[in-house]
Amino acid sequence: MKQQGYVYIVSNQTSGPLYVGVTRTLANRIAQHRAYKVIGLSKKYRLSRLVFFEPCDSIDRAVWRARQISYWKRDRKLVLIKETNPHWNDLYYRLSGNQAELVEQTI
């Protein structure tokens, strides 16, 4: 049985770097980003705001989709984000289910 996967993008501001990642457990992975436990680009630039995610029917499909998005130029990635999250809200709060913290935070 194949497990579901997610492709996601984290950033810290609209003009900042974009990190494209893949995971099976999106809420846990974003919690790691928010605690700066993910070594590399996201830790160096303190990228913790989930601005885009897309569920995929398998982890293999998520990896393929993340590679596809990673090869895109920045402008195309920004269009993808703006289509689903035009105000760059932190989507993590929707994943965590914590309604008290469901504050629309705009960069």
C-alpha positions in Angstrom: 0.0 0.0 0.0 1.4 3.4 -1.0 1.5 6.1 1.5 0.2 9.6 0.7 2.8 12.3 0.4 2.9 16.1 0.3 4.9 18.7 -1.6 5.2 22.0 0.2 6.9 25.4 0.1 8.1 27.4 3.1 9.3 30.9 3.1 9.7 33.8 5.6 8.6 36.7 3.4 7.3 37.4 -0.1 10.7 38.5 -1.3 12.6 35.9 0.6 13.9 32.5 -0.4 11.6 29.6 -1.1 12.2 26.1 0.1 10.4 23.2 -1.7 10.1 20.0 0.3 8.5 16.6 0.4 7.1 14.7 3.4 4.6 12.0 4.4 3.6 13.9 7.6 3.1 17.5 6.7 2.1 19.0 10.1 5.1 17.3 11.8 7.5 18.4 9.1 6.4 22.0 9.3 6.7 21.9 13.1 10.3 20.9 12.5 10.8 23.9 10.2 9.2 26.2 12.8 11.7 24.9 15.4 14.6 25.4 12.9 15.5 21.7 13.2 15.7 21.1 9.4 19.3 21.6 8.5 20.2 23.5 5.3 18.5 26.4 3.5 15.4 26.5 5.7 17.5 26.7 8.9 20.0 29.2 7.5 17.3 31.6 6.3 14.8 30.8 9.1 12.1 29.7 6.7 9.1 28.6 8.7 6.0 29.9 7.1 4.0 27.3 5.1 2.8 29.1 2.1 1.9 26.2 -0.2 1.2 22.5 0.0 -0.2 19.9 -2.3 -1.3 16.4 -1.4 -0.2 13.6 -3.7 -1.5 10.1 -3.9 1.9 8.6 -3.2 5.3 9.7 -1.8 6.8 8.9 -5.2 4.4 11.3 -6.9 5.2 14.0 -4.3 9.0 13.6 -4.9 8.4 13.9 -8.7 6.2 17.0 -8.2 8.7 18.6 -5.8 11.5 18.1 -8.4 9.3 19.6 -11.1 8.5 22.7 -8.9 12.2 23.0 -7.8 13.3 23.4 -11.5 10.8 26.2 -12.1 12.0 29.8 -12.1 11.0 31.8 -9.0 8.3 33.7 -10.9 6.5 30.5 -11.7 6.7 29.4 -8.1 5.2 32.7 -7.0 2.3 32.3 -9.4 1.7 28.8 -7.9 1.6 30.3 -4.4 -0.5 33.2 -5.3 -3.1 31.0 -7.0 -3.8 29.1 -3.8 -2.7 31.6 -1.1 -2.8 35.1 -2.5 -2.1 36.8 0.9 0.7 34.4 1.9 -1.1 33.3 5.0 0.8 30.8 7.2 -1.1 27.6 6.3 0.4 25.7 9.3 -2.4 26.9 11.6 -4.9 25.3 9.3 -3.0 22.0 9.6 -2.5 22.1 13.3 -6.2 22.5 14.1 -5.5 25.1 16.8 -8.4 27.5 16.2 -7.2 29.9 18.8 -4.1 30.5 16.7 -5.9 30.6 13.4 -4.9 34.2 12.8 -4.6 35.4 9.2 -1.0 36.5 9.2 0.0 38.3 6.0 3.6 38.9 5.1 
